[in-house]
């Protein structure tokens, strides 16, 4: 029944928090040179708090992390007396570093096996891009929340992914780490699902056992990594 896979990116193919913390540190270094007043007034935690406020004030951009980052930077620069036009080059520095991810050890061998059996489509709420991460050869394309105009767990983004694959929902399995966004969202849209609960992850969202699984949908797997997924799907 399963003829294609959609895969979440952050915390499914790589741990996202170390990447984001490093990117924010690189941004701070850039601000110290180009916008020193902003760097002095907005360290990483302060800038994170401002981004949280911006997110609450702009729910219309909940699906667009890039726009939320740019608004945050403009507000921080303006509040500090620096040129708000520096928001774009500042974001470019952060965004470039954000693409420098370190895959989990199972990712490359698993994707080699899975891509040989199924077309793979990236499906992410984040703003990582496949090409800079080095994983684009394994994927036939990508659907993002920003590009779609709506984020997981909305059924619309899963429908867009199935359309991009030329498949019906019942032919697609979505693979991800977040129970609500990835698993419940995909199953309510009619997809099969694989919940990747890596033992090394600091936090798991969702039920701890299949008995607690109350989401609708078709086939559903609980797995430790992508190699276990390849094994389960005969790839």
N, C-alpha and C positions, 0 to 999 in steps of 0.2 A: 504493500500500500504506500509506503514512504518512497518518494522519488526525488526529493530535494530537501536540503537542510538550510535553515537560517541560524546564524550564530551571533549572539551578543559578543561584544568586544571586551570592554573594561571588566576586570575581575573574572572573566571567563577565559580569555586568552592570555592575559597578563594582569599582575596586581596593579591597580590604578593609583592607590594612594602614594606609594613611593614616587611614581612618575609626577603626580601633581605637586607634591611637596618640593621636588627638585625643580620643577618648572617655576614655581612661585619664588624659590630662592634665586633663580636666574633672573627673574623679573625684578626682584629687589636690587640685585647688583646693577641692572640696567638703569633703574630709577635713580640710584645713588649718583650716577654719572650724568644723566640727562634731565632728571627732575628731582634734584636733591631735597627740595622742600617737601615734596610728596613722599619721598622715601623716609624722611624724618618723621612725618606725621602719620604715615600708614605703614606699619610693619606688617608682616604676613597675617597675624591674627586680626589686626584691625581692618585690613583689607578684606579678609574673609567675612568679618562681621558686616562690613558695608555691602558686600555682595549678597549676604543673606537679606539685608534690608531692601536692596534693589530687587531681589527676587520676589519678596513679598509685595512690593509696590507695583511690580510689573508681571502679574500672572499671565498676561497675554504672551509673554516670552518664555514661559516655563519650558517650552520645547526647544528653546534656542539658547544654548549655553554661551555661544560666541557673542551674541548681542548682549546678554547679561554681563559678561566680562567687560565688553566695551563701555557699556553704560557705567559700570562700577569704576573703571579707570578714568573716564571723563569726569565723573563726580569727584573722585579723589584728587585729580590734578587741579580742577577748578577750585576746590575747597582749600588747596594748599597754595594757590597763586601761581601755579605752573600752567603752561599752555595746554588746554584740553585736546588740541590737535595731536599731542604726543600719544594719545590713547591708541591710535592705530599702530604706530611702530612698536609701542610697548607690548601690545597684544601679539604682534608678529613674533617678538622674541619669546614670549611665553608659549605661544602656539607651536613654534618650531621645537621647543624643548619638550612639550607635551607629547609629541609624536615619537620621542625616543623611549620606547617601551622595552621591557625585558620579558620575553615570552616565558610562560611556564614550561618546564622541561619537556612535557608531553606534547606540546602544541605542534611543533613541526612534524614529528613522525605521525601524529594522529591526523593532521590535516592532509598529509601526503596520502594516507590510506583513504580518508573520507572523500577527498576530492577526486580520487580515481573511481569512486563508486557513485557519487552524487554531485550535482551542481550545488555549490555553497554560496550563500548570500549573506553578507554582513548586515546586521540589523541592530542599530545602536541608538540610545538616547544621547550619547556623548558626542564629542566633536573630534575624536580620533579619526585619522584618514588611513586607509589601508596601505597606500603606496609607500609612505615614509616608514611604516612599521616593518616593511619587508615581506608582508604576508599576502599581498595582492595576487601573486601567481596562483594561489589556491582558490580564489574566489571569482565568481562570474560577475559580481557587482556588489553594490551596497545600497541600503536604504537607511537614511538617518532621520531622526526626529526633526532636525532643522529643515531638511529638504522636503519632508513630508508635511510639515506644518502641525504635527501632533506627535506626542511621545507615547511610548509604552506606559501603561498597559492598554491604551486605546486600541480597539479592534481595527481602527482605520489604518494604523501603521502595519499591522500584520496582513491586512488585506492588500496593501500596497506592495508588500514584500512578495506575497503569493502571485500577484499580477506581474511583478517584475520577473518572476521565475516561470511564468506561463503555466502555473499549477493551481489546482483547487486547494483549499485549506486542508482537506483530508489527505492530500498527498505530501504535505510538508511537515517536518518536525522542527520545532524551534528549540535551540540549545542555549541555556543561560544560567546565571548564578542567582538572580534575584527572584524569590518566590512570587511576589506580587506582580512585579513589572514583567518578568519573563514568562513565568509558568502559568499563573492565573490568567494573565492577559492573553497569552497565546491560546490557551485551552478554551477560553470563552469565545475566541475568534474561530475555533474549530480545528486548530492545529494539534498535532501530536507534540509531546514535549520531552525534553531531557534536562533534568535539574542537576547541574554540576555543583557539588558540595565538596570543595577541596578540603582535605584535612588540615592543610596549613593555613587556610583562611581564618582571619581573626573573628569574623562574624558571619553567621548564616541567618538569612531571613526566611521565615516560614516554618512549617511543621518539621519535627525531627524524625518522623517515621511515616511510612506509607499509610498507616491507620489514621493519621491526622489529615490525610489528603482529601479535601472536600471540593476541589475544583472540578468542573465538568471537563469533558474532552475525551479523546481517544487514547492511544497508547501513551504511557508515561513511564519514564525511567528516572531512578535516583542513582547517580554515579559519582565516583570520586574524581575522575578526570576524563579527558577526551580519548585516551587510549581505551578506557573501559567502554566508551561510547562506540568506538570503531569495532571493538569485539562484539558488542551487543547487536550491532547492525550488520555484522558479517562483512565488514569492509577490510 
